[in-house]
Amino acid sequence: GAAALHITAETEAQGLRDLGLDLAPMQLIPNGVDLPPMPTQADIDAVWGDVPQGQRVAYLGRLGWNKGIDMAIAATRAHPDAVIRLAGHDEIGLQAQLEPQLIREDGRSAGAFLGQLDGARKWALVAGADVMLVPSVQENFGNVVTEAMATGTPVIATEGVGAATYLARVDPGLRVPRSQDVLNARLAEILADAPRRARIATLGRELVATELDWTTIAREAAALYARLARGVRS
């Protein structure tokens, strides 16, 4: 009986089609982004100070197998100098299983779990990273992607992540198939190319500011309701 189905990304639309639930016109209106206050250099140093720039890899999200955390760790380990900082709520005790994977063959650590971060520490992790990895099996949207874009941090995300379509518009190489070899290679490419990271940062911020601020999203939602109120269902 719905007049419309609100989806935030094409991945949601495909999920509805796969389930046979595309029973009304689908209207794509993405999640908006609250532009964060940029953290101070002291905040960033508190999270990243011991890791040189050009080697900083971040993961931010719930600790779950579907998030591909093991792939993020493996991609970092495949790079001789990269260090990953992983932040998120561990609701199933996954951290203890994954911590041994952070040790390289030579005994050096490839990173650390930081627990759940909020406020300034969260934004320090994101803004201070050179690259964020989001190798999830599936994300209906993936707010962490656009939040990182808002801070100017490049993100490499797998094709099942809804918001990865925005990454592809900034740099097609940021949206990758869910392959360990491809993820490893793309991380190495981005870490090695500071000018490319700078271009990604500029374009990402511009895209978020022009298309994903909440005022724009609210206008799109209001326009949808107005059309439906007039009986327009497409």
C-alpha positions in Angstrom: 0.0 0.0 0.0 3.0 2.4 0.0 3.0 5.3 -2.3 6.8 5.2 -2.5 9.7 3.3 -1.1 12.5 5.5 0.2 16.0 4.1 -0.5 19.3 5.6 0.4 21.4 3.8 -2.3 21.1 1.6 -5.3 22.3 -1.3 -3.2 19.0 -1.0 -1.2 17.0 -1.0 -4.5 18.7 -4.1 -5.7 18.0 -5.8 -2.4 14.3 -5.0 -2.7 14.3 -6.3 -6.2 16.0 -9.5 -5.2 13.3 -10.1 -2.5 10.5 -9.2 -4.8 9.6 -6.3 -2.6 9.9 -3.5 -5.2 6.1 -3.1 -5.0 6.0 0.7 -5.2 8.1 3.3 -7.0 11.6 3.6 -5.4 12.8 7.1 -4.5 16.6 7.5 -3.9 17.4 10.1 -1.3 20.7 9.5 0.4 21.7 10.1 4.0 23.0 13.6 4.7 26.2 14.5 6.5 26.7 16.8 9.4 29.9 18.5 8.6 32.2 17.8 11.5 34.3 20.3 13.4 37.9 19.7 12.3 40.0 18.2 15.1 43.0 20.0 16.4 46.5 18.8 15.5 46.9 17.8 19.2 43.8 15.6 18.8 45.2 14.0 15.7 48.6 13.5 17.2 47.0 11.7 20.2 45.7 9.1 17.8 48.3 9.0 15.1 51.4 10.8 16.5 53.6 7.7 16.4 52.7 6.8 12.8 54.2 8.9 9.9 51.9 10.5 7.4 51.6 8.3 4.3 51.3 5.2 6.4 48.0 5.8 8.3 45.1 3.5 7.6 41.8 3.7 9.5 38.8 1.4 10.1 35.8 2.8 11.9 32.6 0.8 12.5 31.1 -2.0 14.5 33.3 -5.0 14.8 31.5 -7.7 12.9 32.6 -10.3 10.3 30.4 -8.8 7.6 32.5 -5.6 7.9 35.6 -7.2 6.4 37.9 -6.2 9.2 40.1 -9.2 8.5 40.5 -8.0 4.9 41.4 -4.5 6.2 44.1 -5.9 8.4 45.4 -8.2 5.7 45.7 -5.3 3.3 47.6 -3.3 5.8 50.0 -6.2 6.5 50.6 -6.5 2.8 52.1 -3.0 2.8 55.5 -3.0 4.5 55.1 0.2 6.4 51.3 0.8 6.8 49.7 0.9 10.2 46.0 0.5 10.8 44.0 1.9 13.7 40.6 0.2 14.2 37.8 1.8 16.2 34.3 0.4 16.9 32.1 -1.4 19.3 33.0 -5.0 19.8 29.6 -6.6 20.3 30.5 -10.2 19.7 34.1 -10.5 21.1 35.7 -10.3 17.6 38.7 -8.2 18.7 40.4 -11.1 20.6 40.2 -13.2 17.5 41.6 -10.6 15.2 44.4 -9.2 17.3 46.9 -11.9 16.4 46.4 -11.0 12.8 47.9 -7.6 13.5 51.4 -9.1 14.1 53.6 -9.3 11.0 55.8 -12.2 10.2 58.8 -10.3 11.5 57.0 -9.7 14.8 56.2 -6.0 14.2 52.7 -4.7 14.9 50.6 -3.6 11.9 48.2 -1.7 14.1 45.9 -1.6 17.1 42.3 -1.6 18.2 41.2 1.6 19.9 37.7 0.6 21.1 34.7 2.8 20.5 35.6 6.4 19.8 33.2 9.4 20.0 33.4 13.1 19.5 36.8 14.7 19.0 38.7 11.3 19.1 36.5 9.8 16.4 37.1 12.8 14.1 40.8 12.8 14.9 41.0 9.1 13.7 39.2 9.9 10.5 40.8 13.2 9.6 44.3 12.1 10.5 44.2 9.0 8.4 45.7 8.8 4.9 43.2 6.2 3.8 40.1 4.6 5.4 39.1 1.1 4.4 35.5 -0.1 4.2 35.6 -3.7 2.8 32.1 -4.7 4.0 30.1 -7.5 2.4 27.1 -5.1 2.2 26.1 -1.7 3.6 22.7 -0.2 2.8 24.5 3.2 2.8 27.6 3.5 4.9 27.7 6.8 6.7 31.3 6.4 7.6 32.2 6.8 3.9 30.6 10.2 3.4 31.8 11.3 6.9 35.4 10.6 5.8 34.8 12.4 2.5 33.7 15.4 4.5 37.0 15.5 6.3 39.0 15.1 3.1 40.1 11.5 3.9 40.2 9.1 0.9 38.1 5.9 1.3 38.5 2.6 -0.4 35.2 0.7 -0.2 33.9 -2.5 -1.7 31.1 -2.6 -4.3 28.5 -3.7 -1.7 28.7 -0.4 0.1 25.9 1.9 -1.0 27.8 5.2 -0.6 30.7 3.8 -2.6 29.0 5.3 -5.7 30.1 8.7 -4.5 33.6 7.5 -4.1 33.6 6.3 -7.7 32.6 9.8 -8.9 35.5 11.3 -7.0 38.0 8.6 -8.2 36.9 5.4 -9.9 39.7 3.5 -8.2 38.2 4.0 -4.8 35.3 1.5 -5.4 36.7 -2.0 -5.6 35.4 -5.6 -6.0 35.6 -7.5 -2.7 38.9 -9.1 -3.5 41.8 -9.3 -1.1 44.4 -8.9 -3.9 42.6 -5.9 -5.4 42.2 -4.2 -1.9 45.9 -4.8 -1.2 47.0 -3.3 -4.5 44.6 -0.3 -4.3 45.7 0.6 -0.7 49.3 0.5 -1.8 48.5 2.8 -4.8 46.7 5.4 -2.7 49.3 5.4 0.1 52.1 5.9 -2.5 50.4 8.9 -4.2 50.1 12.0 -2.1 48.9 14.2 -5.0 46.1 11.8 -5.8 45.1 11.8 -2.1 45.0 15.6 -2.2 42.8 15.6 -5.3 40.5 13.1 -3.7 40.2 15.2 -0.6 39.2 18.3 -2.5 36.7 16.6 -4.7 35.2 14.6 -1.8 34.7 17.7 0.3 33.0 19.5 -2.6 30.7 16.6 -3.4 29.5 16.3 0.2 29.0 20.1 0.6 27.0 20.4 -2.5 24.9 17.2 -2.5 24.9 15.7 0.9 24.3 18.5 3.4 21.1 18.0 5.4 19.4 21.1 4.0 19.7 19.6 0.5 18.5 16.2 1.7 15.5 17.8 3.6 14.5 19.6 0.4 14.5 16.4 -1.6 12.4 14.6 1.0 9.9 17.5 1.2 9.6 17.5 -2.6 8.9 13.8 -2.5 6.1 14.2 0.1 4.7 17.1 -1.9 4.5 15.0 -5.1 2.9 12.1 -3.3 0.3 14.5 -1.7 -0.6 15.5 -5.3 -1.0 11.9 -6.2 2.2 11.7 -8.3 3.8 8.3 -7.6 6.9 8.4 -9.9 
